[in-house]
Amino acid sequence: MTDHPTADSAGAIDYIAIEESPRFRELKKTQRSFIFPLAAFFLIWYFVYVLLAAFAIDFMSQRVWGDITVGLLMGLGQFVTTFAITMGYVAFANRKLDPIATEIREGLEKAQGDA
């Protein structure tokens, strides 16, 4: 098996071979190494927030400043975390994933054009 895609004489690309290629596997591994830890972190953070809201009412209702409570700050923190994770993923994808995906796509286009 090679890193470069191949097409038969009819121009059909062997997508299974592409999916099993080392470069594609590297792309999937790189993506998963970013997504899974952050998804786990966010789910834990979210469930901590929900559980605190349900069972630690006195803590969540503590006033921090005026009518601003710990619960409100943590709720807003959910939005901040979501945007931060999104921006982090976009930067990661632009820097790490897109070059590999572009390389694979260009190889596929070249193989199809050569067929």
Biopython code that builds the backbone (N, CA, C, O; Angstrom):
import numpy as np
from Bio.PDB.StructureBuilder import StructureBuilder

atoms = [
    (1, "MET", "N", (0.846, -1.176, 0.000)),
    (1, "MET", "CA", (0.000, 0.000, 0.000)),
    (1, "MET", "C", (0.895, 1.244, 0.000)),
    (1, "MET", "O", (1.910, 1.282, 0.696)),
    (2, "THR", "N", (0.523, 2.238, -0.766)),
    (2, "THR", "CA", (1.330, 3.447, -0.879)),
    (2, "THR", "C", (0.623, 4.616, -0.240)),
    (2, "THR", "O", (-0.561, 4.547, 0.089)),
    (3, "ASP", "N", (1.383, 5.710, -0.065)),
    (3, "ASP", "CA", (0.796, 6.948, 0.458)),
    (3, "ASP", "C", (0.016, 7.690, -0.607)),
    (3, "ASP", "O", (-0.787, 8.571, -0.301)),
    (4, "HIS", "N", (0.256, 7.330, -1.861)),
    (4, "HIS", "CA", (-0.360, 8.063, -2.956)),
    (4, "HIS", "C", (-1.571, 7.314, -3.477)),
    (4, "HIS", "O", (-1.517, 6.100, -3.675)),
    (5, "PRO", "N", (-2.672, 8.037, -3.701)),
    (5, "PRO", "CA", (-3.877, 7.382, -4.188)),
    (5, "PRO", "C", (-3.687, 6.886, -5.612)),
    (5, "PRO", "O", (-2.874, 7.407, -6.376)),
    (6, "THR", "N", (-4.457, 5.870, -5.940)),
    (6, "THR", "CA", (-4.421, 5.343, -7.287)),
    (6, "THR", "C", (-5.827, 5.301, -7.845)),
    (6, "THR", "O", (-6.812, 5.170, -7.118)),
    (7, "ALA", "N", (-5.887, 5.418, -9.162)),
    (7, "ALA", "CA", (-7.164, 5.332, -9.847)),
    (7, "ALA", "C", (-7.018, 4.297, -10.950)),
    (7, "ALA", "O", (-5.947, 4.150, -11.540)),
    (8, "ASP", "N", (-8.102, 3.582, -11.221)),
    (8, "ASP", "CA", (-8.032, 2.618, -12.309)),
    (8, "ASP", "C", (-8.240, 3.331, -13.642)),
    (8, "ASP", "O", (-8.378, 4.554, -13.681)),
    (9, "SER", "N", (-8.262, 2.573, -14.723)),
    (9, "SER", "CA", (-8.346, 3.190, -16.050)),
    (9, "SER", "C", (-9.651, 3.944, -16.260)),
    (9, "SER", "O", (-9.716, 4.828, -17.115)),
    (10, "ALA", "N", (-10.681, 3.619, -15.509)),
    (10, "ALA", "CA", (-11.958, 4.323, -15.631)),
    (10, "ALA", "C", (-11.993, 5.571, -14.756)),
    (10, "ALA", "O", (-12.989, 6.293, -14.749)),
    (11, "GLY", "N", (-10.921, 5.829, -14.023)),
    (11, "GLY", "CA", (-10.865, 7.017, -13.177)),
    (11, "GLY", "C", (-11.453, 6.818, -11.794)),
    (11, "GLY", "O", (-11.562, 7.775, -11.027)),
    (12, "ALA", "N", (-11.841, 5.572, -11.455)),
    (12, "ALA", "CA", (-12.418, 5.294, -10.144)),
    (12, "ALA", "C", (-11.296, 5.200, -9.108)),
    (12, "ALA", "O", (-10.321, 4.473, -9.299)),
    (13, "ILE", "N", (-11.444, 5.929, -8.033)),
    (13, "ILE", "CA", (-10.432, 5.948, -6.982)),
    (13, "ILE", "C", (-10.780, 4.899, -5.938)),
    (13, "ILE", "O", (-11.949, 4.728, -5.590)),
    (14, "ASP", "N", (-9.781, 4.203, -5.444)),
    (14, "ASP", "CA", (-9.961, 3.197, -4.399)),
    (14, "ASP", "C", (-9.991, 3.918, -3.044)),
    (14, "ASP", "O", (-8.959, 4.105, -2.400)),
    (15, "TYR", "N", (-11.183, 4.311, -2.635)),
    (15, "TYR", "CA", (-11.321, 5.090, -1.402)),
    (15, "TYR", "C", (-11.013, 4.267, -0.152)),
    (15, "TYR", "O", (-10.594, 4.819, 0.865)),
    (16, "ILE", "N", (-11.213, 2.980, -0.219)),
    (16, "ILE", "CA", (-10.864, 2.126, 0.923)),
    (16, "ILE", "C", (-9.353, 2.173, 1.138)),
    (16, "ILE", "O", (-8.882, 2.280, 2.270)),
    (17, "ALA", "N", (-8.601, 2.093, 0.044)),
    (17, "ALA", "CA", (-7.139, 2.169, 0.150)),
    (17, "ALA", "C", (-6.712, 3.532, 0.698)),
    (17, "ALA", "O", (-5.761, 3.620, 1.476)),
    (18, "ILE", "N", (-7.402, 4.576, 0.301)),
    (18, "ILE", "CA", (-7.088, 5.915, 0.812)),
    (18, "ILE", "C", (-7.342, 5.955, 2.309)),
    (18, "ILE", "O", (-6.515, 6.449, 3.076)),
    (19, "GLU", "N", (-8.483, 5.437, 2.717)),
    (19, "GLU", "CA", (-8.842, 5.450, 4.141)),
    (19, "GLU", "C", (-7.853, 4.648, 4.980)),
    (19, "GLU", "O", (-7.631, 4.964, 6.148)),
    (20, "GLU", "N", (-7.270, 3.630, 4.400)),
    (20, "GLU", "CA", (-6.320, 2.799, 5.123)),
    (20, "GLU", "C", (-4.878, 3.281, 4.973)),
    (20, "GLU", "O", (-3.968, 2.691, 5.556)),
    (21, "SER", "N", (-4.659, 4.343, 4.201)),
    (21, "SER", "CA", (-3.302, 4.835, 3.972)),
    (21, "SER", "C", (-2.729, 5.471, 5.245)),
    (21, "SER", "O", (-3.478, 5.993, 6.070)),
    (22, "PRO", "N", (-1.415, 5.426, 5.400)),
    (22, "PRO", "CA", (-0.786, 6.013, 6.591)),
    (22, "PRO", "C", (-1.095, 7.506, 6.751)),
    (22, "PRO", "O", (-1.279, 7.980, 7.872)),
    (23, "ARG", "N", (-1.150, 8.240, 5.653)),
    (23, "ARG", "CA", (-1.393, 9.683, 5.741)),
    (23, "ARG", "C", (-2.807, 9.976, 6.244)),
    (23, "ARG", "O", (-3.000, 10.873, 7.064)),
    (24, "PHE", "N", (-3.800, 9.220, 5.753)),
    (24, "PHE", "CA", (-5.173, 9.416, 6.204)),
    (24, "PHE", "C", (-5.330, 9.008, 7.660)),
    (24, "PHE", "O", (-6.027, 9.669, 8.430)),
    (25, "ARG", "N", (-4.679, 7.921, 8.029)),
    (25, "ARG", "CA", (-4.722, 7.490, 9.434)),
    (25, "ARG", "C", (-4.086, 8.543, 10.342)),
    (25, "ARG", "O", (-4.567, 8.796, 11.447)),
    (26, "GLU", "N", (-3.002, 9.151, 9.864)),
    (26, "GLU", "CA", (-2.369, 10.231, 10.634)),
    (26, "GLU", "C", (-3.335, 11.400, 10.812)),
    (26, "GLU", "O", (-3.415, 11.987, 11.891)),
    (27, "LEU", "N", (-4.069, 11.735, 9.747)),
    (27, "LEU", "CA", (-5.053, 12.815, 9.816)),
    (27, "LEU", "C", (-6.115, 12.503, 10.865)),
    (27, "LEU", "O", (-6.445, 13.356, 11.689)),
    (28, "LYS", "N", (-6.648, 11.291, 10.836)),
    (28, "LYS", "CA", (-7.679, 10.906, 11.820)),
    (28, "LYS", "C", (-7.121, 10.907, 13.238)),
    (28, "LYS", "O", (-7.776, 11.379, 14.167)),
    (29, "LYS", "N", (-5.914, 10.379, 13.401)),
    (29, "LYS", "CA", (-5.303, 10.323, 14.732)),
    (29, "LYS", "C", (-5.053, 11.724, 15.280)),
    (29, "LYS", "O", (-5.296, 11.987, 16.458)),
    (30, "THR", "N", (-4.573, 12.613, 14.432)),
    (30, "THR", "CA", (-4.304, 13.992, 14.848)),
    (30, "THR", "C", (-5.598, 14.684, 15.259)),
    (30, "THR", "O", (-5.644, 15.379, 16.274)),
    (31, "GLN", "N", (-6.646, 14.489, 14.467)),
    (31, "GLN", "CA", (-7.929, 15.110, 14.793)),
    (31, "GLN", "C", (-8.474, 14.562, 16.110)),
    (31, "GLN", "O", (-8.917, 15.326, 16.967)),
    (32, "ARG", "N", (-8.441, 13.263, 16.269)),
    (32, "ARG", "CA", (-8.979, 12.645, 17.486)),
    (32, "ARG", "C", (-8.183, 13.030, 18.726)),
    (32, "ARG", "O", (-8.746, 13.156, 19.813)),
    (33, "SER", "N", (-6.878, 13.216, 18.567)),
    (33, "SER", "CA", (-6.057, 13.584, 19.727)),
    (33, "SER", "C", (-6.421, 14.964, 20.256)),
    (33, "SER", "O", (-6.144, 15.276, 21.414)),
    (34, "PHE", "N", (-7.032, 15.783, 19.427)),
    (34, "PHE", "CA", (-7.487, 17.102, 19.859)),
    (34, "PHE", "C", (-8.934, 17.039, 20.346)),
    (34, "PHE", "O", (-9.269, 17.590, 21.395)),
    (35, "ILE", "N", (-9.780, 16.369, 19.581)),
    (35, "ILE", "CA", (-11.221, 16.383, 19.854)),
    (35, "ILE", "C", (-11.603, 15.625, 21.126)),
    (35, "ILE", "O", (-12.359, 16.145, 21.946)),
    (36, "PHE", "N", (-11.097, 14.420, 21.299)),
    (36, "PHE", "CA", (-11.543, 13.602, 22.428)),
    (36, "PHE", "C", (-11.209, 14.206, 23.791)),
    (36, "PHE", "O", (-12.085, 14.253, 24.654)),
    (37, "PRO", "N", (-9.986, 14.667, 24.020)),
    (37, "PRO", "CA", (-9.722, 15.279, 25.335)),
    (37, "PRO", "C", (-10.561, 16.534, 25.596)),
    (37, "PRO", "O", (-11.055, 16.733, 26.706)),
    (38, "LEU", "N", (-10.720, 17.375, 24.575)),
    (38, "LEU", "CA", (-11.519, 18.587, 24.789)),
    (38, "LEU", "C", (-12.995, 18.266, 24.970)),
    (38, "LEU", "O", (-13.677, 18.920, 25.758)),
    (39, "ALA", "N", (-13.490, 17.279, 24.261)),
    (39, "ALA", "CA", (-14.887, 16.876, 24.441)),
    (39, "ALA", "C", (-15.101, 16.336, 25.858)),
    (39, "ALA", "O", (-16.099, 16.652, 26.506)),
    (40, "ALA", "N", (-14.164, 15.528, 26.326)),
    (40, "ALA", "CA", (-14.264, 14.993, 27.694)),
    (40, "ALA", "C", (-14.216, 16.131, 28.711)),
    (40, "ALA", "O", (-15.025, 16.179, 29.638)),
    (41, "PHE", "N", (-13.260, 17.050, 28.531)),
    (41, "PHE", "CA", (-13.158, 18.201, 29.424)),
    (41, "PHE", "C", (-14.464, 18.989, 29.461)),
    (41, "PHE", "O", (-14.959, 19.325, 30.537)),
    (42, "PHE", "N", (-15.020, 19.283, 28.289)),
    (42, "PHE", "CA", (-16.228, 20.096, 28.256)),
    (42, "PHE", "C", (-17.407, 19.361, 28.879)),
    (42, "PHE", "O", (-18.183, 19.969, 29.616)),
    (43, "LEU", "N", (-17.561, 18.073, 28.606)),
    (43, "LEU", "CA", (-18.680, 17.325, 29.193)),
    (43, "LEU", "C", (-18.578, 17.270, 30.711)),
    (43, "LEU", "O", (-19.581, 17.412, 31.411)),
    (44, "ILE", "N", (-17.368, 17.064, 31.217)),
    (44, "ILE", "CA", (-17.184, 17.061, 32.676)),
    (44, "ILE", "C", (-17.529, 18.427, 33.245)),
    (44, "ILE", "O", (-18.252, 18.513, 34.237)),
    (45, "TRP", "N", (-17.031, 19.488, 32.643)),
    (45, "TRP", "CA", (-17.305, 20.865, 33.070)),
    (45, "TRP", "C", (-18.800, 21.137, 33.027)),
    (45, "TRP", "O", (-19.339, 21.744, 33.952)),
    (46, "TYR", "N", (-19.480, 20.703, 31.975)),
    (46, "TYR", "CA", (-20.919, 20.923, 31.840)),
    (46, "TYR", "C", (-21.689, 20.175, 32.938)),
    (46, "TYR", "O", (-22.567, 20.747, 33.584)),
    (47, "PHE", "N", (-21.354, 18.895, 33.145)),
    (47, "PHE", "CA", (-22.082, 18.120, 34.150)),
    (47, "PHE", "C", (-21.794, 18.605, 35.566)),
    (47, "PHE", "O", (-22.671, 18.533, 36.426)),
    (48, "VAL", "N", (-20.592, 19.093, 35.825)),
    (48, "VAL", "CA", (-20.303, 19.700, 37.130)),
    (48, "VAL", "C", (-21.222, 20.907, 37.341)),
    (48, "VAL", "O", (-21.799, 21.082, 38.414)),
    (49, "TYR", "N", (-21.346, 21.724, 36.312)),
    (49, "TYR", "CA", (-22.229, 22.894, 36.383)),
    (49, "TYR", "C", (-23.676, 22.473, 36.659)),
    (49, "TYR", "O", (-24.332, 23.032, 37.539)),
    (50, "VAL", "N", (-24.167, 21.494, 35.913)),
    (50, "VAL", "CA", (-25.554, 21.035, 36.092)),
    (50, "VAL", "C", (-25.756, 20.444, 37.482)),
    (50, "VAL", "O", (-26.753, 20.732, 38.145)),
    (51, "LEU", "N", (-24.807, 19.615, 37.924)),
    (51, "LEU", "CA", (-24.934, 19.001, 39.248)),
    (51, "LEU", "C", (-24.869, 20.043, 40.365)),
    (51, "LEU", "O", (-25.613, 19.958, 41.342)),
    (52, "LEU", "N", (-23.977, 21.027, 40.217)),
    (52, "LEU", "CA", (-23.925, 22.098, 41.214)),
    (52, "LEU", "C", (-25.226, 22.885, 41.238)),
    (52, "LEU", "O", (-25.722, 23.243, 42.306)),
    (53, "ALA", "N", (-25.781, 23.154, 40.056)),
    (53, "ALA", "CA", (-27.047, 23.890, 39.987)),
    (53, "ALA", "C", (-28.179, 23.107, 40.643)),
    (53, "ALA", "O", (-29.089, 23.691, 41.230)),
    (54, "ALA", "N", (-28.117, 21.792, 40.539)),
    (54, "ALA", "CA", (-29.181, 20.961, 41.094)),
    (54, "ALA", "C", (-29.004, 20.685, 42.586)),
    (54, "ALA", "O", (-29.984, 20.631, 43.330)),
    (55, "PHE", "N", (-27.751, 20.511, 43.026)),
    (55, "PHE", "CA", (-27.535, 20.035, 44.392)),
    (55, "PHE", "C", (-26.769, 20.991, 45.298)),
    (55, "PHE", "O", (-26.731, 20.777, 46.510)),
    (56, "ALA", "N", (-26.170, 22.018, 44.759)),
    (56, "ALA", "CA", (-25.419, 22.980, 45.580)),
    (56, "ALA", "C", (-26.024, 24.373, 45.403)),
    (56, "ALA", "O", (-25.354, 25.326, 45.006)),
    (57, "ILE", "N", (-27.298, 24.448, 45.709)),
    (57, "ILE", "CA", (-28.052, 25.679, 45.466)),
    (57, "ILE", "C", (-27.480, 26.841, 46.277)),
    (57, "ILE", "O", (-27.393, 27.960, 45.770)),
    (58, "ASP", "N", (-27.095, 26.597, 47.508)),
    (58, "ASP", "CA", (-26.532, 27.682, 48.322)),
    (58, "ASP", "C", (-25.234, 28.219, 47.716)),
    (58, "ASP", "O", (-25.011, 29.429, 47.686)),
    (59, "PHE", "N", (-24.393, 27.325, 47.241)),
    (59, "PHE", "CA", (-23.136, 27.746, 46.608)),
    (59, "PHE", "C", (-23.409, 28.529, 45.326)),
    (59, "PHE", "O", (-22.830, 29.592, 45.100)),
    (60, "MET", "N", (-24.286, 27.998, 44.501)),
    (60, "MET", "CA", (-24.558, 28.636, 43.204)),
    (60, "MET", "C", (-25.281, 29.973, 43.366)),
    (60, "MET", "O", (-25.187, 30.836, 42.495)),
    (61, "SER", "N", (-25.992, 30.145, 44.461)),
    (61, "SER", "CA", (-26.731, 31.399, 44.640)),
    (61, "SER", "C", (-25.942, 32.456, 45.415)),
    (61, "SER", "O", (-26.458, 33.538, 45.695)),
    (62, "GLN", "N", (-24.700, 32.142, 45.759)),
    (62, "GLN", "CA", (-23.864, 33.151, 46.438)),
    (62, "GLN", "C", (-23.646, 34.344, 45.521)),
    (62, "GLN", "O", (-23.300, 34.205, 44.348)),
    (63, "ARG", "N", (-23.860, 35.512, 46.093)),
    (63, "ARG", "CA", (-23.662, 36.741, 45.308)),
    (63, "ARG", "C", (-22.174, 37.066, 45.255)),
    (63, "ARG", "O", (-21.464, 37.011, 46.259)),
    (64, "VAL", "N", (-21.734, 37.402, 44.060)),
    (64, "VAL", "CA", (-20.335, 37.765, 43.843)),
    (64, "VAL", "C", (-20.210, 39.285, 43.809)),
    (64, "VAL", "O", (-19.296, 39.865, 44.395)),
    (65, "TRP", "N", (-21.151, 39.913, 43.106)),
    (65, "TRP", "CA", (-21.146, 41.372, 42.970)),
    (65, "TRP", "C", (-22.547, 41.792, 42.573)),
    (65, "TRP", "O", (-23.014, 41.427, 41.494)),
    (66, "GLY", "N", (-23.214, 42.535, 43.401)),
    (66, "GLY", "CA", (-24.592, 42.950, 43.123)),
    (66, "GLY", "C", (-25.490, 41.736, 42.976)),
    (66, "GLY", "O", (-25.540, 40.876, 43.855)),
    (67, "ASP", "N", (-26.199, 41.673, 41.857)),
    (67, "ASP", "CA", (-27.080, 40.537, 41.585)),
    (67, "ASP", "C", (-26.377, 39.409, 40.818)),
    (67, "ASP", "O", (-27.023, 38.446, 40.403)),
    (68, "ILE", "N", (-25.093, 39.522, 40.634)),
    (68, "ILE", "CA", (-24.319, 38.493, 39.919)),
    (68, "ILE", "C", (-23.971, 37.372, 40.905)),
    (68, "ILE", "O", (-23.355, 37.609, 41.944)),
    (69, "THR", "N", (-24.380, 36.136, 40.552)),
    (69, "THR", "CA", (-24.135, 34.985, 41.424)),
    (69, "THR", "C", (-23.088, 34.052, 40.812)),
    (69, "THR", "O", (-22.731, 34.170, 39.640)),
    (70, "VAL", "N", (-22.609, 33.124, 41.639)),
    (70, "VAL", "CA", (-21.660, 32.122, 41.170)),
    (70, "VAL", "C", (-22.287, 31.317, 40.030)),
    (70, "VAL", "O", (-21.625, 31.027, 39.034)),
    (71, "GLY", "N", (-23.553, 30.962, 40.179)),
    (71, "GLY", "CA", (-24.250, 30.188, 39.145)),
    (71, "GLY", "C", (-24.325, 30.930, 37.821)),
    (71, "GLY", "O", (-24.133, 30.334, 36.761)),
    (72, "LEU", "N", (-24.600, 32.216, 37.874)),
    (72, "LEU", "CA", (-24.659, 33.014, 36.655)),
    (72, "LEU", "C", (-23.288, 33.071, 35.990)),
    (72, "LEU", "O", (-23.177, 32.919, 34.773)),
    (73, "LEU", "N", (-22.257, 33.287, 36.778)),
    (73, "LEU", "CA", (-20.903, 33.323, 36.221)),
    (73, "LEU", "C", (-20.511, 31.983, 35.607)),
    (73, "LEU", "O", (-19.892, 31.942, 34.544)),
    (74, "MET", "N", (-20.870, 30.888, 36.272)),
    (74, "MET", "CA", (-20.557, 29.575, 35.716)),
    (74, "MET", "C", (-21.369, 29.303, 34.451)),
    (74, "MET", "O", (-20.866, 28.687, 33.511)),
    (75, "GLY", "N", (-22.607, 29.754, 34.425)),
    (75, "GLY", "CA", (-23.432, 29.598, 33.222)),
    (75, "GLY", "C", (-22.852, 30.368, 32.052)),
    (75, "GLY", "O", (-22.789, 29.857, 30.934)),
    (76, "LEU", "N", (-22.429, 31.599, 32.309)),
    (76, "LEU", "CA", (-21.784, 32.377, 31.254)),
    (76, "LEU", "C", (-20.447, 31.747, 30.861)),
    (76, "LEU", "O", (-20.019, 31.830, 29.710)),
    (77, "GLY", "N", (-19.807, 31.124, 31.831)),
    (77, "GLY", "CA", (-18.558, 30.419, 31.551)),
    (77, "GLY", "C", (-18.747, 29.270, 30.565)),
    (77, "GLY", "O", (-17.824, 28.931, 29.824)),
    (78, "GLN", "N", (-19.927, 28.675, 30.550)),
    (78, "GLN", "CA", (-20.224, 27.630, 29.570)),
    (78, "GLN", "C", (-20.131, 28.190, 28.149)),
    (78, "GLN", "O", (-19.570, 27.556, 27.255)),
    (79, "PHE", "N", (-20.690, 29.388, 27.956)),
    (79, "PHE", "CA", (-20.619, 30.013, 26.629)),
    (79, "PHE", "C", (-19.186, 30.374, 26.275)),
    (79, "PHE", "O", (-18.739, 30.138, 25.152)),
    (80, "VAL", "N", (-18.471, 30.941, 27.225)),
    (80, "VAL", "CA", (-17.080, 31.327, 26.992)),
    (80, "VAL", "C", (-16.250, 30.096, 26.629)),
    (80, "VAL", "O", (-15.439, 30.138, 25.704)),
    (81, "THR", "N", (-16.455, 29.011, 27.359)),
    (81, "THR", "CA", (-15.727, 27.777, 27.091)),
    (81, "THR", "C", (-16.051, 27.244, 25.699)),
    (81, "THR", "O", (-15.155, 26.807, 24.976)),
    (82, "THR", "N", (-17.311, 27.279, 25.327)),
    (82, "THR", "CA", (-17.716, 26.807, 24.004)),
    (82, "THR", "C", (-17.021, 27.596, 22.906)),
    (82, "THR", "O", (-16.490, 27.013, 21.961)),
    (83, "PHE", "N", (-17.022, 28.918, 23.026)),
    (83, "PHE", "CA", (-16.365, 29.746, 22.017)),
    (83, "PHE", "C", (-14.853, 29.530, 22.020)),
    (83, "PHE", "O", (-14.233, 29.506, 20.957)),
    (84, "ALA", "N", (-14.260, 29.374, 23.184)),
    (84, "ALA", "CA", (-12.809, 29.156, 23.265)),
    (84, "ALA", "C", (-12.426, 27.822, 22.622)),
    (84, "ALA", "O", (-11.434, 27.742, 21.898)),
    (85, "ILE", "N", (-13.204, 26.784, 22.884)),
    (85, "ILE", "CA", (-12.928, 25.488, 22.272)),
    (85, "ILE", "C", (-13.084, 25.572, 20.758)),
    (85, "ILE", "O", (-12.271, 25.021, 20.016)),
    (86, "THR", "N", (-14.120, 26.255, 20.304)),
    (86, "THR", "CA", (-14.336, 26.407, 18.863)),
    (86, "THR", "C", (-13.179, 27.146, 18.211)),
    (86, "THR", "O", (-12.664, 26.712, 17.180)),
    (87, "MET", "N", (-12.771, 28.253, 18.800)),
    (87, "MET", "CA", (-11.654, 29.015, 18.237)),
    (87, "MET", "C", (-10.362, 28.198, 18.276)),
    (87, "MET", "O", (-9.565, 28.248, 17.340)),
    (88, "GLY", "N", (-10.157, 27.451, 19.354)),
    (88, "GLY", "CA", (-8.977, 26.603, 19.458)),
    (88, "GLY", "C", (-8.975, 25.512, 18.395)),
    (88, "GLY", "O", (-7.937, 25.212, 17.804)),
    (89, "TYR", "N", (-10.152, 24.915, 18.153)),
    (89, "TYR", "CA", (-10.231, 23.867, 17.134)),
    (89, "TYR", "C", (-9.984, 24.430, 15.743)),
    (89, "TYR", "O", (-9.285, 23.812, 14.940)),
    (90, "VAL", "N", (-10.548, 25.590, 15.451)),
    (90, "VAL", "CA", (-10.336, 26.208, 14.133)),
    (90, "VAL", "C", (-8.849, 26.480, 13.917)),
    (90, "VAL", "O", (-8.313, 26.192, 12.847)),
    (91, "ALA", "N", (-8.187, 27.030, 14.923)),
    (91, "ALA", "CA", (-6.753, 27.302, 14.801)),
    (91, "ALA", "C", (-5.973, 25.995, 14.635)),
    (91, "ALA", "O", (-5.062, 25.916, 13.812)),
    (92, "PHE", "N", (-6.328, 24.980, 15.410)),
    (92, "PHE", "CA", (-5.669, 23.675, 15.314)),
    (92, "PHE", "C", (-5.878, 23.069, 13.933)),
    (92, "PHE", "O", (-4.934, 22.572, 13.318)),
    (93, "ALA", "N", (-7.116, 23.111, 13.446)),
    (93, "ALA", "CA", (-7.423, 22.536, 12.133)),
    (93, "ALA", "C", (-6.666, 23.274, 11.027)),
    (93, "ALA", "O", (-6.116, 22.648, 10.120)),
    (94, "ASN", "N", (-6.643, 24.593, 11.106)),
    (94, "ASN", "CA", (-5.919, 25.366, 10.096)),
    (94, "ASN", "C", (-4.435, 25.026, 10.088)),
    (94, "ASN", "O", (-3.812, 24.953, 9.029)),
    (95, "ARG", "N", (-3.879, 24.822, 11.262)),
    (95, "ARG", "CA", (-2.433, 24.607, 11.396)),
    (95, "ARG", "C", (-2.026, 23.155, 11.152)),
    (95, "ARG", "O", (-1.004, 22.901, 10.514)),
    (96, "LYS", "N", (-2.816, 22.197, 11.653)),
    (96, "LYS", "CA", (-2.404, 20.790, 11.635)),
    (96, "LYS", "C", (-3.194, 19.913, 10.661)),
    (96, "LYS", "O", (-2.609, 19.081, 9.967)),
    (97, "LEU", "N", (-4.506, 20.091, 10.602)),
    (97, "LEU", "CA", (-5.334, 19.181, 9.819)),
    (97, "LEU", "C", (-5.442, 19.571, 8.353)),
    (97, "LEU", "O", (-5.343, 18.716, 7.473)),
    (98, "ASP", "N", (-5.643, 20.846, 8.088)),
    (98, "ASP", "CA", (-5.860, 21.290, 6.718)),
    (98, "ASP", "C", (-4.696, 20.976, 5.783)),
    (98, "ASP", "O", (-4.941, 20.567, 4.649)),
    (99, "PRO", "N", (-3.436, 21.148, 6.203)),
    (99, "PRO", "CA", (-2.346, 20.798, 5.276)),
    (99, "PRO", "C", (-2.362, 19.315, 4.882)),
    (99, "PRO", "O", (-2.111, 18.981, 3.723)),
    (100, "ILE", "N", (-2.652, 18.438, 5.824)),
    (100, "ILE", "CA", (-2.698, 17.001, 5.519)),
    (100, "ILE", "C", (-3.900, 16.705, 4.625)),
    (100, "ILE", "O", (-3.779, 15.961, 3.651)),
    (101, "ALA", "N", (-5.056, 17.279, 4.947)),
    (101, "ALA", "CA", (-6.257, 17.058, 4.141)),
    (101, "ALA", "C", (-6.070, 17.583, 2.725)),
    (101, "ALA", "O", (-6.521, 16.956, 1.766)),
    (102, "THR", "N", (-5.413, 18.721, 2.586)),
    (102, "THR", "CA", (-5.151, 19.293, 1.260)),
    (102, "THR", "C", (-4.228, 18.377, 0.467)),
    (102, "THR", "O", (-4.440, 18.145, -0.723)),
    (103, "GLU", "N", (-3.209, 17.864, 1.132)),
    (103, "GLU", "CA", (-2.280, 16.935, 0.473)),
    (103, "GLU", "C", (-3.019, 15.698, -0.034)),
    (103, "GLU", "O", (-2.792, 15.254, -1.159)),
    (104, "ILE", "N", (-3.900, 15.143, 0.793)),
    (104, "ILE", "CA", (-4.663, 13.957, 0.398)),
    (104, "ILE", "C", (-5.592, 14.293, -0.765)),
    (104, "ILE", "O", (-5.667, 13.546, -1.741)),
    (105, "ARG", "N", (-6.296, 15.414, -0.659)),
    (105, "ARG", "CA", (-7.225, 15.813, -1.716)),
    (105, "ARG", "C", (-6.508, 16.039, -3.036)),
    (105, "ARG", "O", (-6.972, 15.595, -4.086)),
    (106, "GLU", "N", (-5.362, 16.740, -2.978)),
    (106, "GLU", "CA", (-4.609, 16.998, -4.204)),
    (106, "GLU", "C", (-4.108, 15.699, -4.822)),
    (106, "GLU", "O", (-4.081, 15.561, -6.045)),
    (107, "GLY", "N", (-3.710, 14.745, -3.979)),
    (107, "GLY", "CA", (-3.303, 13.437, -4.487)),
    (107, "GLY", "C", (-4.443, 12.714, -5.176)),
    (107, "GLY", "O", (-4.252, 12.079, -6.213)),
    (108, "LEU", "N", (-5.637, 12.814, -4.594)),
    (108, "LEU", "CA", (-6.815, 12.198, -5.206)),
    (108, "LEU", "C", (-7.148, 12.858, -6.538)),
    (108, "LEU", "O", (-7.457, 12.173, -7.513)),
    (109, "GLU", "N", (-7.087, 14.184, -6.581)),
    (109, "GLU", "CA", (-7.368, 14.906, -7.817)),
    (109, "GLU", "C", (-6.357, 14.563, -8.899)),
    (109, "GLU", "O", (-6.716, 14.403, -10.066)),
    (110, "LYS", "N", (-5.100, 14.452, -8.513)),
    (110, "LYS", "CA", (-4.047, 14.099, -9.472)),
    (110, "LYS", "C", (-4.248, 12.686, -9.981)),
    (110, "LYS", "O", (-4.125, 12.436, -11.180)),
    (111, "ALA", "N", (-4.559, 11.748, -9.076)),
    (111, "ALA", "CA", (-4.772, 10.359, -9.489)),
    (111, "ALA", "C", (-5.962, 10.258, -10.434)),
    (111, "ALA", "O", (-5.925, 9.499, -11.402)),
    (112, "GLN", "N", (-7.001, 11.006, -10.161)),
    (112, "GLN", "CA", (-8.181, 10.956, -11.028)),
    (112, "GLN", "C", (-7.870, 11.605, -12.368)),
    (112, "GLN", "O", (-8.346, 11.148, -13.407)),
    (113, "GLY", "N", (-7.077, 12.664, -12.350)),
    (113, "GLY", "CA", (-6.706, 13.322, -13.607)),
    (113, "GLY", "C", (-5.777, 12.476, -14.447)),
    (113, "GLY", "O", (-5.813, 12.547, -15.676)),
    (114, "ASP", "N", (-4.942, 11.675, -13.801)),
    (114, "ASP", "CA", (-3.994, 10.814, -14.521)),
    (114, "ASP", "C", (-4.665, 9.588, -15.124)),
    (114, "ASP", "O", (-4.122, 8.966, -16.037)),
    (115, "ALA", "N", (-5.848, 9.238, -14.616)),
    (115, "ALA", "CA", (-6.502, 8.000, -15.067)),
    (115, "ALA", "C", (-7.119, 8.167, -16.439)),
    (115, "ALA", "O", (-7.709, 7.226, -16.969)),
]
sb = StructureBuilder()
sb.init_structure("model")
sb.init_model(0)
sb.init_chain("A")
sb.init_seg("    ")
for serial, (resi, resn, name, xyz) in enumerate(atoms, 1):
    if name == "N":
        sb.init_residue(resn, " ", resi, " ")
    sb.init_atom(name, np.array(xyz, "f"), 0.0, 1.0, " ", f" {name:<3s}", serial, name[0])
structure = sb.get_structure()
